[in-house]
Amino acid sequence: MSQSAPSAASPSTGSRRPATTIHLLGAACWAVTIGWAVQMDMGLWGMPGTMGMSFWSFLVMWTLMMAAMMLSSMAPLALLYGRTITTHRGPRLTAFGGGYVVAWGATGVVAFVVADVFGDMAAERPSVAQWVAVACFAAAGAYQLTPLKMRCLEHCRSPLAHLMHYLGFRGPLRDARAGAHHGLFCLGCCWALMVLMVAFGVMNLAAMVGLALVIAVEKHWRHGERFARAVGLVAVLWAVAIVVDPGVAPGLDPDAVMRMDGMQMGDMQMDGADG
């Protein structure tokens, strides 16, 4: 009796490969983002506003941040989507992931404008900036409790129904479209949490890690919906805390802006002396 030779890789191993690759890419984005922050001497808590970056530099940095924070959360859908692909697996999954990242990276345009405007406001009109920070947390907390948040979260937690919709996409951009569509649902789920980056400071690494953990728990824990509501209540309480101490929202804290301006002026004076 003949016995067929075992395959080089089991189906389960091959099906897990897309998720593993996405986790590795997410880790690489974390490494690059942290390295960038260290190079710019931002420290763990980042700096307010756009940190003096040009629009294009900010957009690249923001896209890396979003990829670092969000790629791992799309791994379950990537695992399912990868099982439907029989040819050109690598390029098609790359297009899927690229569409997802583009959907999130595009929000960097709005983030740049908001960070620039409110960063200047923190220096020139500190009382207004304080109430903007309060509004950011209050709005994020309120959104966490809305039916729209729960609907988008349900999509991210159980994407199988949407996977069937994606299988109907046709054309050379079908995979990028599927990734972008999923990214927009994730944006609907998490945009309010990302608004908090304006209040925390855009390159606040501690806030990035904390929000990434919140997003992961919301999407993967079996009590994720209850956890999302609890996060909403915490955000509302944080808004109250900012009224007492603006320093708990360092991205819109006038003292932090003044310290950053002082550092920049000192660097300019040193450069002038060296010249």
C-alpha positions in Angstrom: 0.0 0.0 0.0 1.5 3.3 -1.0 1.5 6.3 1.3 1.4 9.8 0.1 4.2 12.0 1.1 3.4 14.7 3.6 3.1 18.2 2.3 5.9 20.7 3.0 3.6 22.9 5.1 0.3 22.0 6.7 -2.8 24.0 5.7 -3.1 25.4 9.2 0.5 26.6 9.1 0.0 28.3 5.7 -3.3 29.9 6.8 -1.7 31.4 9.9 1.1 33.0 7.9 -0.7 36.2 6.9 -1.6 37.0 10.5 2.0 36.3 11.5 3.4 38.6 8.8 1.0 41.4 9.8 2.1 41.1 13.5 5.7 41.3 12.3 5.0 44.4 10.2 3.2 46.0 13.1 6.2 45.3 15.3 8.5 46.8 12.7 6.4 50.0 12.5 6.6 50.2 16.3 10.4 50.0 16.1 10.6 52.7 13.5 8.1 55.0 15.3 10.0 54.7 18.6 13.3 55.2 16.8 12.0 58.4 15.2 10.8 59.7 18.5 14.2 59.0 20.1 16.0 60.7 17.2 13.8 63.8 17.6 14.4 63.7 21.4 10.7 63.6 22.2 10.9 61.4 25.2 8.2 59.0 26.4 5.5 61.7 26.6 6.0 63.4 23.2 5.5 67.0 22.5 2.5 69.2 21.8 1.3 70.3 18.3 3.0 69.2 15.1 6.5 69.3 16.8 7.7 71.7 14.1 7.4 68.9 11.4 6.6 69.7 7.8 3.3 68.4 6.5 4.8 65.5 4.5 7.1 64.4 7.4 4.1 64.5 9.7 2.0 62.5 7.3 4.7 59.8 7.1 5.1 59.7 10.8 1.3 59.5 11.4 0.9 56.7 8.9 3.7 54.7 10.7 2.0 55.4 14.0 -1.4 54.2 12.7 0.2 51.1 11.2 1.9 50.3 14.4 -1.2 50.7 16.5 -3.8 49.2 14.1 -2.2 46.5 12.0 -2.4 43.8 14.6 -6.1 44.4 15.1 -6.7 43.5 11.5 -4.9 40.1 11.8 -8.2 38.1 12.4 -9.7 39.3 9.1 -6.4 38.9 7.3 -6.4 35.3 8.4 -9.9 34.7 7.0 -9.2 36.7 3.9 -5.9 34.8 3.2 -7.8 31.5 3.2 -9.9 32.7 0.3 -6.8 33.5 -1.9 -5.4 30.6 -4.0 -3.1 32.5 -6.4 -0.7 35.4 -6.0 -1.2 35.2 -2.3 1.6 37.5 -1.2 0.9 40.5 -3.6 -2.9 40.3 -2.9 -2.5 40.3 0.8 0.0 43.1 0.5 -2.6 45.1 -1.4 -5.2 44.3 1.3 -3.0 45.5 4.0 -2.0 48.5 2.0 -5.6 49.6 1.5 -6.1 49.3 5.3 -3.1 51.4 6.1 -4.0 54.0 3.4 -7.5 54.4 5.0 -5.9 55.2 8.3 -2.9 57.2 7.0 -5.3 59.6 5.2 -6.5 60.7 8.6 -3.1 62.3 9.0 -4.2 65.2 6.9 -6.9 66.1 9.4 -4.6 65.3 12.3 -1.9 67.7 11.0 -4.4 70.6 10.7 -5.9 69.9 14.1 -2.6 69.5 15.9 -1.2 72.6 14.3 -4.2 74.8 15.2 -4.6 73.6 18.7 -0.9 73.5 19.4 -0.7 77.2 18.6 -3.9 77.7 20.7 -2.3 76.1 23.7 0.4 78.7 23.6 -1.7 81.8 22.8 -5.0 81.0 24.4 -4.4 78.5 27.2 -7.9 78.7 28.7 -9.5 77.8 25.3 -7.0 75.0 24.8 -7.9 73.5 28.2 -11.5 73.4 27.2 -10.7 71.9 23.9 -8.9 69.1 25.7 -12.0 68.7 27.9 -14.1 68.5 24.8 -11.8 65.9 23.2 -12.2 63.5 26.2 -15.8 64.2 26.7 -16.6 63.6 23.0 -14.5 60.4 22.9 -16.2 59.1 26.1 -19.7 59.9 24.7 -19.0 58.2 21.4 -17.8 55.0 23.1 -21.4 54.6 24.4 -23.2 55.2 21.1 -24.9 52.5 18.9 -22.6 53.5 15.9 -19.5 52.7 18.0 -21.0 49.3 18.9 -21.9 48.6 15.2 -18.4 49.4 14.0 -16.9 47.4 16.9 -19.1 44.4 16.0 -17.8 44.5 12.5 -14.2 44.5 13.7 -14.9 41.7 16.2 -16.9 39.5 13.8 -15.9 40.3 10.2 -17.1 37.1 8.6 -20.3 38.6 7.2 -18.2 41.4 5.6 -15.7 38.9 4.3 -18.5 37.4 2.1 -19.2 40.9 0.8 -15.5 41.4 0.0 -15.4 38.2 -2.1 -17.8 39.9 -4.5 -15.2 42.7 -5.3 -13.8 42.5 -8.8 -10.9 44.1 -10.7 -7.2 44.7 -10.0 -7.9 46.8 -7.0 -10.3 44.4 -5.3 -7.9 43.6 -2.5 -7.0 47.2 -1.8 -10.7 48.1 -1.8 -11.4 45.3 0.7 -8.6 46.5 3.0 -9.7 50.2 2.7 -13.3 49.2 3.4 -12.3 47.3 6.5 -10.0 50.2 7.5 -13.0 52.6 7.3 -15.0 50.4 9.6 -12.1 50.4 12.0 -11.9 54.1 11.7 -15.5 54.4 12.6 -14.8 52.2 15.6 -11.7 54.0 16.9 -11.6 57.6 15.5 -12.7 59.1 18.8 -9.8 57.3 20.6 -7.4 58.7 18.1 -8.7 62.3 18.7 -7.3 61.8 22.2 -3.8 61.9 20.6 -4.3 65.6 20.0 -4.9 66.0 23.8 -2.1 63.6 24.8 0.4 64.8 22.2 0.7 63.3 18.7 4.0 61.5 19.4 3.2 60.6 23.0 4.5 57.0 23.1 2.9 56.1 26.4 -0.5 57.2 25.0 0.1 55.3 21.8 0.8 52.1 23.7 -2.1 52.6 26.0 -4.6 53.3 23.2 -3.3 50.4 21.2 -3.9 48.1 24.1 -7.4 49.5 24.6 -8.2 48.9 20.9 -6.8 45.3 21.0 -8.9 44.5 24.2 -12.0 46.0 22.6 -11.7 43.9 19.5 -10.4 40.6 20.9 -11.7 40.1 24.4 -15.0 38.4 24.8 -16.2 41.2 27.0 -14.9 43.8 24.5 -18.2 45.7 24.2 -18.5 46.2 28.0 -14.9 47.2 28.1 -15.5 49.8 25.4 -18.3 51.3 27.5 -16.0 51.3 30.5 -13.4 53.2 28.5 -16.0 55.7 27.6 -16.8 56.4 31.3 -13.1 56.7 32.1 -12.7 59.2 29.2 -15.5 61.3 30.7 -13.9 61.3 34.1 -10.6 62.2 32.5 -12.3 65.3 31.0 -13.3 66.3 34.5 -9.7 65.8 35.7 -8.5 68.2 33.0 -10.7 70.9 34.4 -8.7 70.6 37.6 -5.3 69.9 36.1 -4.6 70.7 32.4 -1.3 68.8 32.7 -3.1 65.5 32.4 -3.7 66.4 28.7 0.0 67.3 27.8 -0.8 67.8 24.1 -2.9 70.9 24.9 -1.1 71.9 28.2 0.2 75.5 27.8 3.1 74.8 30.1 4.3 71.9 27.9 4.0 74.2 24.8 6.1 76.9 26.5 8.7 74.3 27.4 8.9 73.1 23.8 9.2 76.6 22.5 12.0 77.3 25.0 13.9 74.2 23.9 13.5 75.2 20.2 14.7 78.8 21.0 17.7 77.4 22.9 18.6 75.1 20.0 18.4 78.1 17.6 20.7 80.1 19.8 23.2 77.3 20.0 23.1 76.9 16.2 23.7 80.6 15.8 26.6 80.5 18.3 28.2 77.6 16.5 27.8 79.5 13.2 
